[in-house]
Amino acid sequence: MKTILTIALLSIIFQVKVFAVIEQPTNLKAEVTSPTQVKLSWSGSIDDYCYQVRLKEKSESIWSEFLVTAPSTNRRINNLKVGSSYSWEVQCCGKSKKEVSGFIKGENFITFSDCHAPEEITMIRSGLDYLIVNWDDNGSSKYEVKIHEADKNESKIYFTQNNSIRLDNLLPYTEYEISISSFCKEQDLTGSVFSEAETFSTYSFLQNDFQRLEYAEKSSSSNKIGINPKMISSVKLINTYGQVVSDIKPASSNLDGIYFDLNANTPSGIYVVQIPGEVCKRYFLQ
């Protein structure tokens, strides 16, 4: 009988310990919202009672600690040092002080510098697959340019010491959002808050209001198109999807222009003749 009670008691203790296990938080994210503020967030469990958050600046040895009551899973922290690197950690806790998950480390973040971002971004020129933009030169040592498709979040980042940039390998007839960050000094770890995004668009094949598109008639030959006035071997034919028509090659060139041999299987439709450094010419092939 004593043995049975002992086993039962051990079973209860084991169950209590199992149910007292606290899972670690997941999906830790740090979003720098200003030169002196960051928003820290994570995912927890429905059983969590609270969260302990701590962070410290790179040169410091003492953690600053914060307590967040569930179900809230984020914390804004103010009065951070400008342009500084921070590390941070968070752990889940239960009602008892002993019920903790153990700290898990979030990705280090750097606060913005107190530089001022350019106030206006303008487009100098656009093409089928590129944009050239510039902005006011505020004396910064370099600029960080962020670009992404207007309906997507994934961005590409470029750096330049000039106050203009050419962005290549873009999609035709597509809207892009561009924003700029300034680095006041070369040694700055990060730049300013990004400027308000401006939206620009590459060329379309289907609209009729582009002043830089010149129209021309198909040549008298049934299988050739003449392009005046220059001989450029790297000219390309592009269909309405922005794809280079690989089976059409420049067949010959002379003083009158460049000629393409059209494959018998080439479908009718609108094609753009792309000449590097020149305006585009559009042809309708029947």
Residue pairs with C-beta under 8 A, 6 or more apart in sequence:
20 94
20 96
20 98
20 99
22 45
22 47
22 48
22 92
22 93
22 94
22 99
22 100
22 101
23 45
23 92
23 101
24 91
24 92
24 101
24 102
24 104
25 42
25 43
25 44
25 51
25 73
25 90
25 91
25 92
25 101
25 104
26 42
26 43
27 41
27 42
27 43
28 40
28 41
28 42
28 90
28 104
28 105
28 106
28 107
29 40
29 41
29 42
29 106
29 107
30 38
30 39
30 40
30 88
30 106
30 107
30 109
31 38
31 39
31 40
31 41
32 38
32 109
32 110
32 111
32 112
33 39
33 76
34 111
34 112
34 193
35 80
35 82
35 83
35 111
35 112
35 113
35 114
35 192
35 193
36 78
36 79
36 80
36 81
36 82
36 111
37 76
37 77
37 78
37 80
37 111
38 76
38 77
38 80
38 86
38 109
38 111
39 74
39 75
39 76
40 53
40 55
40 74
40 75
40 76
40 77
40 88
40 90
40 106
41 73
41 74
41 75
42 51
42 73
42 74
42 90
42 106
43 73
44 51
44 70
44 71
44 73
44 92
45 92
46 71
47 94
48 70
48 71
48 92
48 93
48 94
49 69
49 70
49 93
49 94
49 95
49 99
50 67
50 68
50 69
50 70
50 92
50 93
51 67
51 68
51 70
51 73
51 90
51 91
51 92
51 93
52 65
52 66
52 67
52 68
52 90
52 91
52 93
52 100
52 103
53 65
53 66
53 67
53 68
53 75
53 88
53 89
53 90
54 63
54 64
54 65
54 66
54 88
54 89
54 90
54 103
55 63
55 64
55 77
55 86
55 87
55 88
55 89
56 62
56 63
56 64
56 86
56 87
56 88
57 80
57 81
57 84
57 85
57 86
58 84
58 85
58 86
58 87
64 77
66 75
66 77
68 74
68 75
80 86
80 111
81 111
82 111
82 112
82 113
82 114
83 110
83 111
83 112
83 113
83 114
83 188
83 189
83 190
84 110
84 111
84 189
85 108
85 109
85 110
85 189
86 108
86 109
86 110
86 111
87 105
87 106
87 108
88 105
88 106
88 108
88 109
89 103
89 104
89 105
89 106
90 103
90 104
90 106
91 100
91 101
91 102
91 103
91 104
92 100
92 101
93 99
93 100
93 101
94 100
110 189
110 190
111 190
112 181
112 190
112 191
112 192
112 193
113 182
113 183
113 184
113 188
113 189
113 190
113 191
113 192
114 184
114 192
115 138
115 140
115 181
115 182
115 183
115 184
115 188
115 191
115 192
116 138
116 182
116 192
117 179
117 180
117 181
117 182
117 191
117 192
117 193
117 194
117 195
118 135
118 136
118 138
118 143
118 163
118 180
118 182
118 195
119 136
119 195
120 135
120 136
121 133
121 134
121 135
121 178
121 179
121 180
121 195
121 198
122 133
122 134
122 135
123 131
123 132
123 133
123 200
124 132
124 133
124 134
124 164
125 131
125 132
126 132
126 200
126 201
126 202
126 203
127 202
127 203
127 280
128 172
128 202
128 203
128 238
128 242
128 272
128 274
128 280
129 168
129 169
129 170
129 171
129 172
129 202
129 242
130 166
130 167
130 168
130 169
130 170
130 202
131 166
131 167
131 170
131 176
131 178
131 200
131 202
132 164
132 165
132 166
132 167
133 164
133 165
133 167
133 178
133 198
133 200
134 163
134 164
134 165
135 143
135 163
135 164
135 180
135 195
136 163
137 163
138 182
139 184
140 182
140 183
140 184
140 191
141 161
141 183
141 184
141 185
141 186
141 188
142 159
142 160
142 161
142 183
142 186
143 159
143 160
143 161
143 162
143 163
143 180
143 181
143 182
143 183
143 191
144 157
144 158
144 159
144 180
144 181
144 182
144 183
144 191
144 194
145 157
145 158
145 159
145 160
145 165
145 167
145 178
145 179
145 180
146 155
146 156
146 157
146 178
146 179
146 180
146 181
146 194
147 155
147 156
147 158
147 167
147 176
147 177
147 178
148 154
148 155
148 156
148 176
148 177
149 171
149 174
149 175
149 176
149 177
150 174
150 175
150 176
150 177
150 199
151 175
158 165
158 167
167 176
167 178
170 176
170 202
171 202
171 242
172 202
172 203
172 204
172 205
172 238
172 242
173 201
173 202
173 203
173 204
173 205
173 206
173 242
174 201
174 202
175 199
175 200
175 201
176 199
176 200
176 201
176 202
177 197
177 198
177 199
178 197
178 198
178 199
178 200
179 194
179 195
179 196
179 197
179 198
180 194
180 195
181 191
181 192
181 193
181 194
181 195
182 191
182 192
183 190
183 191
183 192
184 192
203 210
203 212
203 213
203 280
204 210
205 240
205 242
205 270
205 272
205 282
206 240
206 270
212 279
212 280
213 279
213 280
213 281
213 282
214 279
214 280
214 281
214 282
215 281
215 282
216 281
216 282
216 283
218 225
218 283
218 284
218 285
218 286
219 225
219 226
219 259
221 259
223 261
223 262
224 251
224 259
224 260
224 261
224 262
225 259
225 260
225 262
225 273
225 283
225 285
226 256
226 257
226 258
226 259
227 235
227 257
227 258
227 259
227 273
227 275
227 281
228 256
228 257
229 257
230 257
230 275
230 278
231 253
231 254
231 255
231 257
231 258
232 258
232 275
232 276
232 278
233 250
233 253
233 258
234 276
235 250
235 258
235 273
235 274
235 275
235 276
236 244
236 245
236 273
236 274
237 244
237 245
237 248
237 260
237 271
237 272
237 273
237 274
238 244
238 245
238 271
238 272
238 273
238 274
239 245
239 269
239 270
239 271
240 269
240 270
240 271
245 266
245 271
247 263
247 265
247 266
248 260
248 261
248 262
248 263
248 266
249 260
249 261
250 258
250 259
250 260
251 259
251 260
251 261
252 258
252 259
253 259
262 285
266 285
268 284
268 285
268 286
269 284
269 285
270 282
270 283
270 284
270 285
271 282
271 283
271 284
271 285
272 280
272 281
272 282
272 283
273 280
273 281
273 282
273 283
274 280
275 281
